[in-house]
Amino acid sequence: MRRDEDDGAALAPLYDAMMHVARLMGDAAEAADWDTLAAARDCARLLTTRIDAASAGQAMPAELRTRRYAVLRDVLRQDARVREALTPTPAVLHAILDAPRARASALRAG
């Protein structure tokens, strides 16, 4: 087996795991499951470290580069899901800001 095939064999499962973790982060953010999101973030950091170590200074076969770009695209899509879930829309902000006023008005009326 050639060295680049060895590298691919070591990196491919790490890339698959990163894709899974990124999707878990997106799902957790949309479900407002902050504990799972935090745990998945920590796992993503560990995977990033392992991927960096496994690929340091190594030529990457074309097939693995293609896989890597697919994973990166998916990770970016999942990151967008997380950001969307964490960023309140104007309607949500309005509801949050109006909630104390509505409660105060109800207390005064009641």
C-alpha positions in Angstrom: 0.0 0.0 0.0 1.3 3.4 -0.9 1.8 6.2 1.7 -0.9 8.4 0.3 -3.3 5.4 0.5 -2.4 5.1 4.2 -3.1 8.8 4.7 -6.5 8.4 3.0 -7.3 5.4 5.1 -6.6 7.4 8.3 -8.3 10.6 7.2 -11.5 9.3 5.6 -13.1 8.2 8.9 -12.1 11.5 10.5 -13.8 13.4 7.7 -16.9 11.2 8.0 -17.0 11.8 11.8 -16.6 15.6 11.3 -19.6 15.6 8.9 -21.7 13.7 11.4 -20.7 16.0 14.3 -21.4 19.1 12.2 -24.9 17.8 11.4 -25.4 17.0 15.1 -24.5 20.6 15.9 -27.0 21.9 13.4 -29.7 19.7 14.8 -28.9 20.6 18.4 -28.9 24.3 17.7 -32.3 24.1 16.0 -33.7 22.1 18.9 -32.1 24.6 21.4 -30.3 21.6 23.0 -27.4 23.6 24.3 -25.7 20.7 26.2 -25.5 18.6 23.0 -24.4 21.6 21.0 -21.5 22.3 23.4 -20.5 18.6 23.5 -20.5 18.4 19.7 -18.5 21.6 19.5 -15.8 20.1 21.7 -15.9 16.9 19.6 -15.4 19.0 16.4 -12.4 20.7 18.0 -10.9 17.3 18.8 -11.6 16.1 15.3 -10.0 19.2 13.8 -6.9 18.6 15.8 -6.7 15.0 14.7 -7.3 15.8 11.1 -4.6 18.5 11.2 -2.1 16.1 12.7 -3.0 13.3 10.3 -2.6 15.5 7.3 0.3 17.6 8.3 2.8 17.9 5.5 1.3 15.1 3.5 0.3 15.1 -0.1 -3.4 14.3 -0.4 -4.7 12.0 -3.1 -7.2 13.6 -5.5 -10.0 11.3 -4.3 -9.5 12.4 -0.7 -9.2 16.1 -1.7 -12.6 15.7 -3.3 -14.0 14.1 -0.1 -12.4 16.8 2.0 -14.1 19.6 -0.1 -17.5 17.8 0.2 -17.1 17.6 4.0 -16.1 21.3 4.1 -19.1 22.3 2.1 -21.4 20.3 4.5 -19.7 21.7 7.6 -20.3 25.2 6.2 -24.0 24.4 5.6 -24.3 23.1 9.1 -22.6 26.2 10.5 -25.1 28.3 8.7 -27.9 26.3 10.4 -26.3 26.9 13.8 -25.9 30.6 13.2 -29.5 30.9 12.0 -30.7 29.1 15.0 -28.7 31.3 17.3 -29.4 34.6 15.6 -32.8 35.9 16.5 -34.9 37.4 13.7 -36.4 40.8 14.0 -39.8 39.3 14.9 -38.3 37.2 17.7 -36.4 40.2 19.0 -39.6 42.2 19.0 -41.4 39.5 20.9 -38.6 39.3 23.4 -38.5 43.0 24.0 -42.3 43.4 24.1 -42.8 40.5 26.6 -41.8 42.5 29.7 -44.1 45.4 28.6 -47.0 43.1 28.0 -46.5 41.5 31.4 -46.3 44.9 33.1 -49.5 46.0 31.3 -51.3 42.9 32.3 -50.3 43.4 36.0 -51.5 47.0 35.9 -54.8 45.9 34.3 -55.4 43.0 36.6 
